[in-house]
Amino acid sequence: MPTDRPKNRFITGFTGLRALAVICVILYHFNPALFSGGYLGVPVFLTLSGYLVTDHLLNEYQTTGTFSYGHFWYKRLKRLYPTLIVMLFATAAYITFFQRNILANLWQSILTNLAYVYNWFEILNGQSYFQKFAGSESPFTHLWTLSIEGQFYLIWPLIVILLLHFFRKSKRAIFWTALILSVISALLMAFLFKPGVDPSRVYYGTDTRMFSILLGACLTVLWPSQKTLSNPNSQQRWFFEVIGAIGMAGMVITVFTVGAQSPFLYRGGMFLFSIFTVLAMWAIIANASVWNRLLTNPVFDWIGSRSYEIYVYQLPVFVFFGDKITNLSDYQWLYAIIEVVIILVISELSYRYVEVPFSHYDYAHAARQILNFVNHITPRRAILSLIIALGMVGFLQSTIVDPKVANHSPLANHIKQNAKKEKQYNQKLAQQIKDGKKVKRTSEDEAKIQKDGLTKAQLKQAQQLSGSAVGDSVMLAGRDDLQKIFPQLYIDAQVSRQADAAISSLKEMQSKGVLGKNVIIGLGTNGNINQDTIDEVIKIAGPNRNVFWINNHIPSQPWQNKNNDLLTEAHQKNKNFYVIDWNDYVENHPDWLYNDQAHPNTTGAPKYATFIAKNVLEHEKK
């Protein structure tokens, strides 16, 4: 994402492309189902970096006959580090005083980000990109992309110089090396991706994400920045109009049609999107079509030139704002505007008072300038010093916080325990369904369920119910109690699930013969539900099954009301589609929920399960 801005004709076009990418990232937060571009904005940044860095490298080598690796890194650190350091310590300061529940791992997060290995720390630490537990989401999660770029800056120049040395300065070897490595990276992503499993490993991995950067490097060899079309003829203009149209149309279609956890995205979709990005970039570089002009305007130039700041500060603002304003759903647009304004103001201040002055700072006389810094304190210097000092307090305090204890909150332990029970129970249940046998409750379970509000008649009815359930972490939190009520119910609940995961889960259960007559869905916690997903779920269920969809109670997320309205409309249009109004039922009982006000706690889980049971038993298919 962050690169030196080339002083040539396509700078404004590339700046506009960066602006579109960062806009997609912001829009994704407000509507994850519609704007999977929050994920696909990243390949745009990576592809641009691959082109610009490789172009700079080859230009210097061609001009001077050598390449200064130290100077290359010096320039990048001057450009990138000041903003990153201030952001990390400002965020640490806020965590220290206002959100100490995420203090654990703070010092590791800061050090691994400064060393550009944070993506591997996230992988090894089991940090999901897709998990949306309000109040516990890391404000650093998005910085994985900066680590991948940093690793690229470290390794790629060395590879290029070696290739130029051993292949007689032929750029062809660079092209084929980049292309082959990019294909290997894309194949590795496809191979490691497992449907139904949190894809964070392949999402974060340098090995599985390098194809975007390397495809940008390929374009550099094919069409370097110095290659100009000073007087393009009509055929050249037409060619680049079409190339740009294919690239931009492909990017837009992918953003609006491919779900964030769609298997296609990981089995070639991101690779294809990166190719579309390369085509759009090619049309911009050639400057022989309308595409450069379309992406050139004052708004895009302002956003694109500050895209680095907007990107690094957007998630901390979203996380901290959501922690303090726990009912985003009622005032979605107002809060969205406030959040965007905060992000843009911080980004402008960072760009103006951190990036620009420090990128021109002369570090050759650092010791003397540090003394001048101390002797001549200005308001800006005082604020920056205070930010670093307060952030360092959090950094030091986090070293004595046991990550194991912090990562095992009551909610995390509850969900982990239920996930383990689910796996064991489902193996047994699938075999018994195949053998035509029934699972019976214990008398102890029956007594507890009656105490929670079900009658003997309802217990008997629930004992025989044939069905299946697909859910996310909310259902997983209530899974144990739900299973005791419905011993024949095949439950597939996993953390971090998007709503469209219901489709593959239901198809898999259908192939196993465990779908049953009643389908219960508990999805929408982690993002928007779309109409296509509902339609496909109804289609899979068919006319001989009922579908029960538990609506969402996630007041900290802006998509709650939209999801629930969509479910209500689906109920009105489909006679076998029912909405279980958990949102209304639990709204006046915050004591039934964990602190995130989304997941039922040990008191709320029996209430959750009993409420679902009463709704299902009222309309069940025999």
C-alpha positions in Angstrom: 0.0 0.0 0.0 2.5 2.7 1.0 5.0 3.5 -1.6 7.0 6.4 -3.0 4.8 8.5 -5.3 6.4 8.5 -8.8 6.6 11.9 -10.5 5.0 11.0 -13.8 1.8 11.0 -15.7 0.0 8.0 -14.0 0.4 9.2 -10.4 -3.1 10.6 -10.2 -4.6 7.5 -11.7 -2.8 5.3 -9.2 -3.8 7.6 -6.4 -7.4 7.3 -7.5 -7.1 3.5 -7.6 -5.8 3.6 -4.0 -8.7 5.9 -3.0 -11.2 3.4 -4.4 -9.5 0.6 -2.5 -9.5 2.4 0.8 -13.1 3.4 0.3 -14.0 -0.3 -0.2 -12.2 -1.1 3.1 -14.3 1.5 4.9 -17.6 0.5 3.3 -16.9 -3.2 4.2 -17.2 -2.3 7.9 -20.7 -0.9 7.4 -21.9 -3.6 5.0 -19.7 -6.7 4.9 -22.1 -8.7 2.8 -22.5 -6.1 0.1 -18.9 -4.9 0.1 -16.6 -7.9 0.3 -14.4 -5.2 -1.2 -13.1 -4.7 2.3 -11.1 -7.9 1.6 -10.6 -7.2 -2.0 -9.2 -3.6 -1.4 -6.1 -5.2 -0.1 -5.0 -6.9 -3.4 -5.2 -3.5 -5.0 -2.7 -2.1 -2.5 -0.5 -5.1 -2.9 -0.5 -5.1 -6.7 0.3 -1.4 -6.8 3.2 -1.9 -4.4 4.5 -4.7 -6.5 4.5 -2.5 -9.6 5.9 0.6 -8.1 8.7 -1.0 -6.0 9.9 -3.1 -8.9 9.7 -0.2 -11.3 11.8 1.9 -8.9 14.3 -0.9 -8.6 14.7 -1.5 -12.3 14.9 2.2 -13.1 17.7 2.7 -10.6 19.6 -0.3 -11.8 19.2 0.7 -15.4 20.3 4.3 -14.7 23.3 3.6 -12.4 24.2 0.0 -13.1 23.7 -0.9 -9.4 21.0 -0.8 -6.7 21.5 0.7 -3.2 19.7 -1.8 -0.9 20.4 0.3 2.2 19.2 3.5 0.6 16.0 1.7 -0.6 15.2 0.7 2.9 16.1 4.0 4.4 13.6 5.8 2.1 10.9 3.4 3.0 11.4 3.6 6.7 11.4 7.4 6.5 8.1 7.2 4.7 6.4 4.4 6.7 7.8 4.1 10.2 6.8 7.5 11.7 3.1 7.0 11.0 3.2 3.3 12.1 5.0 4.1 15.3 2.7 7.0 16.3 -0.4 4.8 15.4 0.9 1.8 17.4 1.7 3.9 20.5 -1.4 6.1 20.3 -3.5 2.9 20.2 -1.5 1.4 23.0 -2.2 4.5 25.1 -5.9 4.3 24.5 -5.9 0.6 25.4 -4.0 1.3 28.6 -6.5 3.8 29.9 -9.8 2.9 28.3 -9.9 -0.7 27.1 -7.7 -2.8 29.2 -9.5 -6.0 28.4 -7.3 -6.2 25.2 -4.1 -5.3 26.9 -2.7 -8.9 26.6 -0.3 -9.4 23.6 0.1 -5.6 23.2 3.8 -5.6 23.4 4.1 -8.6 21.0 1.7 -6.8 18.6 3.9 -3.6 18.7 7.2 -5.5 18.2 6.0 -7.8 15.5 4.5 -4.9 13.6 7.7 -2.9 13.8 9.6 -6.0 12.6 7.1 -6.6 9.8 6.2 -10.1 10.9 2.8 -9.4 12.5 0.9 -11.5 10.0 2.8 -14.6 11.2 2.2 -13.6 14.8 -1.5 -13.5 14.0 -1.4 -17.0 12.5 0.6 -18.5 15.4 -1.6 -16.7 17.9 -4.8 -18.0 16.4 -6.1 -14.6 15.7 -9.1 -14.7 13.3 -9.6 -11.9 10.8 -13.3 -12.8 10.7 -14.2 -13.1 14.4 -16.4 -10.2 15.6 -16.7 -10.5 19.4 -17.5 -6.9 20.4 -15.2 -5.4 22.9 -12.4 -8.0 22.3 -11.6 -7.4 18.7 -7.9 -6.4 18.1 -7.4 -2.9 16.7 -4.2 -4.2 15.0 -5.7 -7.1 13.0 -5.6 -5.2 9.7 -1.9 -4.5 9.9 -1.0 -7.9 8.5 -0.9 -6.4 5.0 1.9 -4.0 6.1 4.0 -7.0 7.2 3.6 -8.7 3.9 4.7 -5.6 2.1 7.7 -5.2 4.5 8.7 -8.8 3.8 8.4 -8.1 0.1 10.7 -5.0 0.4 13.2 -7.2 2.2 13.4 -10.2 -0.2 12.3 -9.1 -3.6 15.1 -6.6 -4.4 17.6 -9.3 -3.6 15.9 -11.7 -6.0 15.7 -9.1 -8.8 19.4 -8.2 -8.5 20.4 -11.8 -8.5 18.3 -12.5 -11.6 19.8 -9.5 -13.4 23.3 -10.6 -12.5 23.0 -14.2 -13.6 20.8 -13.6 -16.6 22.8 -10.9 -18.2 20.5 -8.1 -17.2 17.6 -9.7 -18.9 14.2 -8.6 -17.5 12.6 -11.7 -19.0 13.9 -13.8 -16.1 12.2 -11.4 -13.6 8.9 -11.7 -15.4 8.9 -15.5 -15.5 10.1 -15.8 -11.9 7.4 -13.4 -10.7 4.7 -15.2 -12.7 5.7 -18.7 -11.6 5.9 -17.7 -8.0 2.5 -15.9 -8.2 0.8 -19.0 -9.6 2.5 -21.2 -6.9 1.2 -18.7 -4.3 -2.4 -18.8 -5.7 -2.3 -22.7 -5.9 -1.1 -22.8 -2.3 -4.0 -20.6 -1.1 -6.4 -22.9 -2.9 -4.8 -26.0 -1.5 -4.7 -24.8 2.1 -8.2 -23.4 2.1 -10.8 -25.7 3.7 -14.5 -24.9 3.3 -16.3 -24.4 6.6 -13.0 -23.7 8.4 -11.9 -20.2 9.4 -9.7 -19.1 6.5 -7.5 -16.7 8.5 -4.3 -18.8 7.9 -4.5 -18.5 4.1 -5.8 -14.9 4.4 -2.8 -13.8 6.5 0.0 -15.9 5.0 2.8 -14.3 3.0 3.1 -17.5 1.0 -0.6 -17.5 0.1 -0.9 -13.7 -0.6 2.2 -12.9 -2.6 0.6 -13.4 -5.9 -0.9 -9.9 -5.9 2.4 -8.2 -5.4 4.2 -10.5 -7.9 1.5 -9.9 -10.6 2.2 -6.1 -10.2 5.9 -6.9 -10.6 5.1 -8.8 -13.9 3.4 -5.7 -15.2 6.5 -3.6 -14.5 8.5 -5.8 -16.8 5.8 -5.7 -19.5 5.1 -2.0 -19.3 7.5 0.1 -17.2 6.7 3.6 -16.2 9.2 5.0 -18.7 7.4 3.4 -21.6 5.2 6.2 -23.1 2.6 6.6 -25.8 3.1 10.2 -26.6 0.7 10.1 -29.6 -1.4 7.0 -29.4 -3.3 6.1 -32.5 -7.0 5.1 -32.6 -6.2 1.3 -32.3 -4.1 1.9 -29.2 -6.7 4.1 -27.6 -9.4 1.5 -28.3 -7.2 -1.3 -27.0 -6.6 0.4 -23.7 -10.2 1.5 -23.3 -11.2 -2.2 -23.6 -8.4 -3.3 -21.3 -9.4 -0.8 -18.7 -13.1 -1.6 -19.0 -12.4 -5.3 -18.5 -10.2 -4.6 -15.5 -12.5 -2.2 -13.7 -15.7 -4.2 -14.5 -14.1 -7.4 -13.3 -13.1 -5.7 -10.0 -16.5 -4.2 -9.4 -18.4 -7.4 -10.2 -16.1 -9.4 -7.9 -16.5 -6.9 -5.1 -20.3 -7.1 -5.3 -20.9 -10.7 -6.0 -18.3 -12.8 -4.2 -18.8 -13.4 -0.4 -16.0 -12.7 2.0 -15.7 -16.4 2.9 -16.7 -17.8 -0.5 -14.6 -20.8 -1.6 -14.2 -19.2 -5.0 -12.4 -16.2 -3.4 -9.7 -18.6 -2.2 -9.7 -21.0 -5.1 -8.7 -18.5 -7.8 -11.0 -15.5 -7.0 -8.4 -13.3 -5.4 -5.9 -14.3 -8.1 -8.4 -13.3 -10.8 -9.2 -10.1 -9.0 -5.5 -9.2 -8.9 -5.4 -9.8 -12.7 -8.3 -7.4 -13.2 -6.3 -4.9 -11.1 -3.3 -5.4 -13.3 -5.4 -4.7 -16.4 -6.8 -1.5 -14.8 -3.3 -0.4 -13.9 -2.1 -1.1 -17.4 -4.7 1.2 -18.9 -3.8 3.9 -16.4 -0.1 3.6 -17.1 -0.5 3.7 -20.8 -2.5 7.0 -20.4 -4.1 6.3 -23.8 -7.7 6.0 -22.6 -10.3 7.6 -20.4 -9.4 5.6 -17.3 -6.7 7.8 -16.0 -8.9 10.9 -16.3 -11.8 9.1 -14.6 -9.7 8.4 -11.6 -8.3 11.9 -11.4 -10.2 14.3 -9.3 -9.5 16.4 -6.2 -11.4 14.0 -3.9 -9.7 10.9 -5.0 -6.3 12.7 -4.9 -6.9 13.7 -1.3 -8.1 10.3 -0.2 -5.5 8.4 -2.2 -2.6 10.5 -0.9 -3.7 9.8 2.7 -4.7 6.2 2.0 -1.9 4.9 4.3 -3.1 6.9 7.2 -6.8 6.1 6.6 -6.0 2.4 6.4 -3.9 2.2 9.6 -6.3 4.2 11.7 -9.6 2.9 10.5 -9.8 -0.3 12.5 -8.8 1.3 15.8 -11.5 3.9 15.4 -14.1 1.2 14.6 -13.0 -1.0 17.5 -12.8 1.7 20.1 -16.0 3.5 18.9 -17.9 0.2 18.9 -16.7 -0.5 22.5 -18.1 2.8 23.8 -21.2 3.1 21.6 -22.9 -0.3 22.1 -26.1 0.4 20.2 -24.9 1.2 16.7 -27.9 -0.4 15.1 -30.4 2.3 16.0 -28.4 5.2 14.6 -26.4 3.4 11.9 -26.0 6.3 9.5 -25.3 8.9 12.2 -22.6 6.7 13.8 -21.2 5.8 10.4 -20.7 9.5 9.6 -19.2 10.2 13.0 -16.7 7.3 12.6 -15.7 8.3 9.1 -15.2 11.9 10.2 -13.0 10.8 13.1 -10.9 8.6 10.7 -10.5 11.4 8.2 -9.5 14.0 10.8 -6.9 11.7 12.4 -5.6 10.8 9.0 -5.3 14.4 7.9 -3.5 15.3 11.1 -1.2 12.3 10.8 -0.4 13.1 7.1 0.3 16.7 7.8 2.2 16.5 11.0 3.8 13.1 10.9 4.2 11.6 7.4 5.1 14.7 5.5 7.6 16.3 7.9 9.3 13.0 8.9 9.6 11.8 5.3 11.8 14.8 4.7 13.6 14.6 8.0 17.4 14.4 7.8 18.4 11.6 10.1 22.1 12.0 9.3 22.5 14.2 12.3 20.0 12.5 14.5 21.9 12.9 17.8 22.2 16.7 17.4 18.6 17.0 16.2 17.4 15.0 19.3 19.0 17.6 21.5 17.3 20.4 19.5 14.1 18.5 19.8 14.4 18.5 23.6 15.6 22.1 23.9 13.0 23.5 21.6 9.7 21.9 22.5 6.8 22.8 20.3 3.1 21.7 20.7 3.5 19.1 18.0 6.6 17.7 19.6 5.0 17.7 23.1 2.0 15.8 21.8 4.1 13.2 20.0 6.3 12.7 23.0 3.2 12.3 25.3 1.7 9.7 22.9 4.9 7.7 22.9 5.3 7.9 26.7 1.7 6.8 27.4 1.9 4.1 24.8 5.1 2.8 26.5 3.2 2.5 29.7 0.8 0.1 28.1 3.6 -1.7 26.3 5.4 -2.3 29.6 2.2 -3.3 31.5 1.3 -5.8 28.9 4.5 -7.7 29.4 3.1 -9.0 32.8 -0.3 -9.9 31.5 -0.5 -13.7 30.9 -1.9 -14.1 27.3 -3.2 -17.6 28.2 -5.4 -16.2 31.0 -6.5 -13.2 28.8 -7.4 -15.5 25.9 -9.4 -17.8 28.1 -12.3 -15.4 29.0 -15.5 -17.0 30.3 -17.0 -16.5 26.8 -14.0 -18.1 25.0 -14.0 -21.1 27.4 -17.7 -21.5 27.1 -17.6 -21.6 23.3 -14.5 -23.8 23.2 -16.1 -26.3 25.5 -19.3 -26.5 23.4 -17.4 -26.8 20.2 -15.6 -29.9 21.6 -18.9 -31.4 22.7 -20.4 -30.7 19.3 -17.8 -32.6 17.3 -18.0 -35.6 19.6 -21.8 -35.6 19.6 -22.2 -35.2 15.9 -20.0 -38.2 15.1 -22.2 -40.4 17.3 -25.5 -38.8 16.1 -24.7 -39.2 12.4 -24.1 -42.9 12.9 -27.3 -43.4 14.9 -29.3 -41.6 12.3 -27.8 -43.9 9.7 -28.7 -46.9 11.8 -32.2 -45.7 12.4 -31.7 -45.3 16.2 -32.8 -42.6 18.6 -30.8 -40.7 21.2 -32.5 -40.4 24.5 -32.1 -37.7 27.2 -31.2 -38.4 30.8 -33.7 -37.9 33.5 -31.5 -35.2 34.9 -31.6 -33.3 31.6 -35.3 -33.6 31.5 -35.8 -32.2 34.9 -33.5 -29.2 34.1 -35.3 -28.5 30.8 -38.7 -28.5 32.6 -37.3 -26.1 35.1 -36.3 -23.8 32.2 -39.8 -23.6 30.9 -40.8 -26.5 28.7 -43.7 -28.8 29.5 -43.7 -32.6 29.5 -45.7 -32.6 26.3 -43.1 -30.3 24.6 -40.3 -32.4 25.9 -41.8 -35.5 24.4 -42.4 -33.6 21.1 -38.8 -32.3 21.1 -37.4 -35.8 21.8 -38.6 -37.0 18.4 -37.9 -33.9 16.3 -35.9 -34.5 13.2 -33.7 -31.6 12.1 -30.5 -29.8 11.8 -29.0 -26.4 12.8 -26.3 -24.2 11.3 -25.0 -21.3 13.3 -22.1 -19.1 14.4 -20.6 -18.4 17.8 -23.9 -17.2 19.2 -25.5 -20.6 18.5 -22.3 -22.3 19.7 -22.7 -20.5 23.1 -26.2 -22.0 23.5 -25.4 -25.3 21.7 -25.2 -27.5 24.8 -28.7 -26.5 26.1 -30.2 -26.7 22.6 -28.8 -30.2 22.1 -30.3 -31.4 25.4 -33.7 -30.3 24.3 -33.4 -31.7 20.8 -31.2 -34.9 21.1 -31.8 -35.8 17.4 -30.8 -32.3 16.2 -27.6 -32.3 14.1 -25.9 -28.9 15.1 -23.1 -27.4 13.0 -22.0 -24.2 14.7 -18.6 -22.5 14.3 -17.1 -19.1 15.2 -16.5 -16.4 12.7 -19.1 -17.6 10.2 -20.7 -15.4 7.6 -24.3 -16.0 6.7 -23.5 -17.5 3.3 -21.7 -20.4 5.0 -25.2 -21.9 5.6 -25.3 -23.0 2.0 -22.3 -25.3 2.0 -23.1 -26.6 5.5 -26.7 -27.5 4.6 -25.5 -29.2 1.4 -23.0 -31.2 3.3 -25.6 -32.3 5.9 -28.0 -33.2 3.1 -25.3 -35.4 1.5 -24.8 -37.1 4.9 -28.5 -37.7 5.3 -28.7 -35.7 8.6 -30.6 -32.6 7.3 -33.9 -33.8 8.8 -37.4 -32.2 8.5 -36.6 -28.9 10.3 -33.7 -26.5 9.5 -32.6 -24.0 12.2 -30.3 -21.1 11.1 -28.5 -18.8 13.5 -26.3 -16.6 11.4 -25.7 -12.9 10.8 -23.6 -12.0 13.9 -20.4 -11.4 11.7 -22.0 -9.5 8.8 -24.9 -8.8 6.6 -27.3 -11.5 5.4 -28.2 -11.2 1.8 -31.4 -12.2 -0.1 -29.5 -14.7 -2.3 -28.4 -16.6 0.8 -32.0 -16.8 2.2 -33.3 -17.9 -1.2 -30.7 -20.6 -1.5 -31.4 -21.9 2.0 -35.1 -22.1 1.2 -34.3 -23.9 -2.1 -32.1 -26.5 -0.3 -34.7 -27.1 2.4 -37.5 -27.5 -0.3 -41.2 -27.5 0.3 -41.2 -30.4 2.7 -39.1 -28.7 5.4 -39.5 -25.7 7.6 -36.7 -23.2 7.9 -36.4 -21.3 11.3 -34.0 -18.4 11.2 -33.0 -16.9 14.6 -32.7 -13.1 14.1 -29.8 -11.1 15.4 -29.2 -9.3 18.6 -25.8 -7.6 18.1 -26.5 -3.9 19.0 -22.8 -3.1 18.7 -22.9 -3.9 14.9 -24.6 -1.6 12.3 -26.1 -4.5 10.3 -28.4 -5.8 13.1 -31.6 -4.0 12.0 -31.0 -4.6 8.3 -30.6 -8.3 8.8 -33.7 -8.6 11.0 -35.8 -6.6 8.5 -34.7 -8.8 5.7 -35.6 -12.0 7.7 -39.1 -10.5 8.4 -39.7 -9.8 4.7 -38.6 -13.4 3.9 -41.1 -14.8 6.4 -43.9 -12.7 4.8 -43.1 -14.2 1.4 -42.5 -17.8 2.2 -44.9 -20.0 4.2 -42.3 -22.4 5.4 -39.9 -19.7 6.6 -40.2 -18.6 10.2 -38.3 -15.9 12.2 -37.4 -16.6 15.8 -37.4 -13.1 17.3 -34.5 -13.6 19.8 -33.6 -9.9 19.4 -36.9 -8.8 20.9 -36.9 -11.5 23.6 -33.5 -10.8 25.0 -33.5 -7.0 24.5 -34.6 -6.3 28.1 -32.4 -9.0 29.6 -28.8 -7.9 29.2 -27.9 -10.0 32.2 -28.5 -13.1 30.0 -25.6 -12.0 27.8 -21.8 -11.8 28.1 -20.3 -8.3 28.1 -20.3 -8.2 24.3 -24.1 -8.1 24.5 -24.3 -10.7 21.7 -23.5 -14.2 23.2 -25.7 -15.9 25.8 -23.9 -16.5 29.0 -24.5 -19.5 31.3 -27.8 -17.9 32.5 -28.9 -16.9 29.1 -28.0 -20.1 27.2 -31.0 -22.1 28.7 -33.3 -19.1 27.9 -31.9 -19.0 24.3 -32.4 -22.8 23.8 -35.9 -22.9 25.4 -37.1 -19.9 23.3 -35.9 -21.5 20.1 -37.5 -24.8 21.1 -40.9 -23.2 21.7 -40.9 -21.5 18.3 -39.7 -24.6 16.5 -42.2 -26.9 18.2 -45.1 -24.6 17.3 -44.5 -25.1 13.6 -42.4 -28.3 13.3 -42.6 -30.6 10.3 -43.4 -34.2 11.3 
